[in-house]
Amino acid sequence: MAEPKASAKKVTLWTRQDIRSLEDLKKEGVVRIKRKHLEEKFDLIADYIINLYSWFVNAANKMVPKPEGVEFPIWCSISQEYMLRPTDTEIVYVLEVDESEIIYFDGCKWDYVLNHHYVPKDDKDMEEYERDISSKGFRDSYSFLNENTSHFYPEERKRVMDSWIRVFETDQWDPFRIQANIWEIRPEMIKDILKKI
C-alpha cells in the first residue's frame, strides 16, 4: 500500500467503536471519546492507559489542533484488511476523512510507549541505548517511568519520554504498522457502518 499523496483530499479509514456511539451521534451530532469510555473499556488499567493517552493528546494536538471539547483521539485503521472487525457490541465506521484532520502514527512504536520503553530511531540507536543504560548499571528501562522509582532517574525518564515523539515518524508505510487518529466522527464523514453478521 502506498503512502497517501499530499495532494489527496480524502482518505478512507476504519474504526471500531461501541455500538452505543450511534446514540451519541444521534443526540450530540458527533462521536467523541471521553474519559468515561476509556475507564469502561480498560477497567483496572484505565488510569495507566489514560496517562499515556494524555501524553498522546498533547503531542498530537501540536500537529492537528483538537476541537474544543475533545478529550481523547479516535483510533483508526488505514486498511480494511487490518481493521478491527465488528463484534456483538461494537460496530465499524467506514469513514472518509479530510487528510488534514488525520494524525498518522506507527502502532509498533506505540507499543514501546505502552510499555514505558525508549522508542529508538533505528536498530543501531537501540543497541547504543541498551549499551548506555547497561553501562550505568540498569538492567532495563522499566524503573525510569515507574511512579515508585522514577524520581530517582529524572534524566533517564526524560530521555525515554522525549523518544516517544518518534511514534509519529511513519518511515515504514506498512498498513499493518501505520494507524491513524482523528479527533471526532461527524455524520458527513460516515460512508458506511459495518455490523456483525
N, C-alpha and C positions, 0 to 999 in steps of 0.2 A: 504494500500500500504506500502510495506516495504522500509526502507531507503536503497539506493544503497550500496552495499558492497564496501569496499575499493579496493578489487581486480578487480571489474568491470572496464573494459576499456572504454566502450562506453555507453552513456546514451541518450535516446530519449527525446527531448524537442520540444515544440511547441511555435512559436512566431508569433504574428500578426504584420505585417508591411505594410506600404503604398505600393500600387501596383507599384509605381514609383521606389521602391527599386530594381526591376528587371532591370531597366535601369542602376542603379549604379553597379549592379552585372556584367552586360554586359560590361560596359565602364571601370570600375575600378577593376573588378575581385574580389570584396569584398563588403559586405554591412556593413556600419558603421553608427552609429547615430551621427549626427552633431548638433551643436547648432541651426542651421537654422531649422532643423527638429523639435526640441523642441519648438522653437519660433512659428512655424506654428501650431503645434498641440495644444499648451497651450495658445496661443494668449495673452490675458491680464494678465494672471498669470504666464507667461513664466519666468520672472526674479525670481519669488518666487520659482518655481519648479527647475529651473537651479541651483539656490543657493544650494538647498537640494541635487540635483543630484551630484553637485560638491563635497559635503561632502561625498556622497556615493562612488564616483570615487576614492577619496583619500584613504578612508578606504579599499575599495575592491582591490585597486592596491597593497596594502601591502600583500594581500592573494594570488592573482593571478596577477602578473605584466601585465599591459596592453601593447599591442604592440604600437610601435611608431606611432603617427598619429591618434590614437583612442582618441575621445573626451568623449563619454558617453557610458554606457553599453547598451546591448540589453536585455530587459526584456523577460523572457520565462516562460512558464508553464511546470510543471513536469508531468502533467496529461492531457491526451486527454479530459477527462471528464470536467475538469475545464479550458481548454484553451479558449482564446477569439476566437470567430468564425469569418470567413471571412465576409466582407461586400462588398458593391459595389465598394469601393475604397481601400480596404485592403485585403491582402492575408495572408494565414498562411503557414509559412515554417515549415515542419516537419524535424527536424534535428537529426543527430546522432553525438554527441559531445564527445570528449575525456573528461573523468571525471576530469582530471587535469586542464581543462580550465573553469570549472564551479564554480561559486560563489553562494552558496545557501544562502537564507535568508528567514526570516519569514515575509510574507506580512502583517500580522495583526500588528506586531511590527512596520513595516514601516509606517503604518497609524499613529502611535504615532509621528513619525518623521515628517510626512507631516503636522501634526497639532501642531508642536513645543512642544510636550509633553515629559515628562520624560518617558523612557522605563523601566518599573520595572523588577526586577529579577523574581518576583512571586507576588501573591496576598498580602502576608504579607509585602513585600517590598513596594508595592504601598500604603498600609494602613499607614505604617511608614512614607513614603514620604509625603503623604497628611496631616498627623498629624503634621509633622515637618513644612511644609510651612504654615499651618494654625496657628501654634504657633508663627510664625514670622509675622503674620498679613496679609498674602496673601490669597486671595480667590481661586486663581488658578495659573497655571504657564504660562499663556499666555504672560504676560508682560516681562518675562525673556528674550525672544528672539525677542520681538517686536523692530524693529530698532529705534523707537522713545523713548523707555524707557529702553532698555536692558543695556545701560551704567550705569544705577543706580544699577544694580544687577549682577556684574561680577561673583561672586561666584556661585550664583544660575544658571546663564546662563551656566557656565562651568559644573556644576553638571548635568544639563539637557542634554547638548551636549555630555558629557562623557558617558551618559547612552545609547546613540544611537547605540553604537557598539554592543549592545545586539541584534540588528536586525539580526546579523549573527549567533546567537545561535539558532540552529534548534532543540531544545529539544523535540518538539512535531512534529514528522514526519507525518504530515497530508497533503495530496495532495491539499487540499483547501488552507491551510495556507502557505505552503512552495513554494517558487518560486526560479527561477534560473536566473542568469545573465551570459552572455558571452560578450566578447569584440567585436566580429565581426562574420559575417557569411561568410564562404568561400565555394566555389562551392562543394568541396568534402564532406561537412557536410550535404548538402541538399539531403534528401531522397524522399521528395515529396513536392508539393506546392498545397495547397487547395484553391480553389476559390469559391465564392458564386455561388450556382446553380440557 
